[in-house]
Amino acid sequence: MSANVVVYSTSWCPFCVRAMGLLRQKNIAFTNIDVDEHPEKRIGMREKAGRNSVPQIWINDYHVGGCDELFALEAKGELDKLLTEEK
């Protein structure tokens, strides 16, 4: 079993595309919440993350942050550990 990954994004955001591309490259299933299609979800994202920008990424209950933070975890070799932890 793998981690529960949630990505809040928009379809036009290059950072969102890049972050989701990394997850797909690693064959990680994730839930994508498009905040343009569901504006009420942006409010919940903002309350949880304290940020309004996208992407906002959670792995289980851990708030990764955005694209840069996701790639930083990958560069440090820490992303795979988070992705294989069960919720």
C-alpha positions as CSV (number, residue, x, y, z in Angstrom):
1,M,0.0,0.0,0.0
2,S,1.2,3.5,-0.6
3,A,0.6,7.0,0.7
4,N,-2.5,9.1,0.2
5,V,-1.3,12.0,-2.0
6,V,-3.5,15.0,-2.7
7,V,-2.5,17.8,-5.1
8,Y,-4.5,21.1,-5.3
9,S,-3.8,22.6,-8.7
10,T,-5.0,24.5,-11.7
11,S,-4.8,23.2,-15.3
12,W,-2.8,26.2,-16.5
13,C,-0.1,26.3,-13.8
14,P,3.3,25.1,-15.0
15,F,4.4,24.3,-11.5
16,C,1.4,22.1,-11.0
17,V,2.1,20.3,-14.3
18,R,5.7,19.8,-13.2
19,A,4.8,18.5,-9.7
20,M,2.2,16.1,-11.1
21,G,4.6,14.9,-13.8
22,L,7.1,13.9,-11.1
23,L,4.4,11.9,-9.2
24,R,3.3,10.2,-12.5
25,Q,7.0,9.4,-13.4
26,K,7.2,7.7,-10.0
27,N,3.9,5.8,-10.7
28,I,2.3,7.4,-7.7
29,A,-1.5,7.6,-7.7
30,F,-2.8,10.9,-6.4
31,T,-6.0,12.9,-6.1
32,N,-5.9,16.1,-8.1
33,I,-8.3,18.9,-7.0
34,D,-8.5,21.6,-9.6
35,V,-9.3,24.8,-7.6
36,D,-10.4,26.6,-10.8
37,E,-13.1,24.0,-11.4
38,H,-14.0,23.8,-7.6
39,P,-13.4,27.3,-6.2
40,E,-14.8,26.3,-2.8
41,K,-11.9,23.8,-2.5
42,R,-9.4,26.7,-2.7
43,I,-10.9,28.0,0.5
44,G,-10.3,24.7,2.2
45,M,-6.8,24.5,0.8
46,R,-6.0,28.0,2.0
47,E,-7.2,27.2,5.5
48,K,-5.2,23.9,5.6
49,A,-2.0,25.2,4.0
50,G,-2.1,28.9,5.0
51,R,-1.2,29.6,1.3
52,N,-3.2,30.6,-1.7
53,S,-0.7,29.5,-4.4
54,V,-0.8,26.2,-6.3
55,P,0.2,23.5,-6.3
56,Q,-0.3,22.6,-2.6
57,I,0.7,19.0,-2.0
58,W,-0.1,16.7,0.9
59,I,1.3,13.2,1.4
60,N,-0.8,11.5,4.1
61,D,-1.2,14.3,6.7
62,Y,2.2,15.9,5.9
63,H,1.9,19.2,4.0
64,V,4.8,19.1,1.5
65,G,4.1,22.6,0.2
66,G,4.5,23.4,-3.5
67,C,6.5,22.2,-6.5
68,D,9.9,23.4,-5.3
69,E,9.4,21.6,-1.9
70,L,8.4,18.4,-3.7
71,F,11.5,18.5,-5.9
72,A,13.7,19.3,-2.9
73,L,12.4,16.2,-1.1
74,E,13.2,14.2,-4.3
75,A,16.7,15.7,-4.5
76,K,17.4,14.8,-0.8
77,G,16.2,11.2,-1.4
78,E,13.3,11.7,1.1
79,L,10.4,11.7,-1.2
80,D,10.3,7.9,-1.8
81,K,10.2,7.3,2.0
82,L,7.2,9.6,2.4
83,L,5.4,8.0,-0.6
84,T,5.8,4.5,0.7
85,E,4.4,5.2,4.2
86,E,0.9,4.2,4.8
87,K,-1.6,6.6,6.2
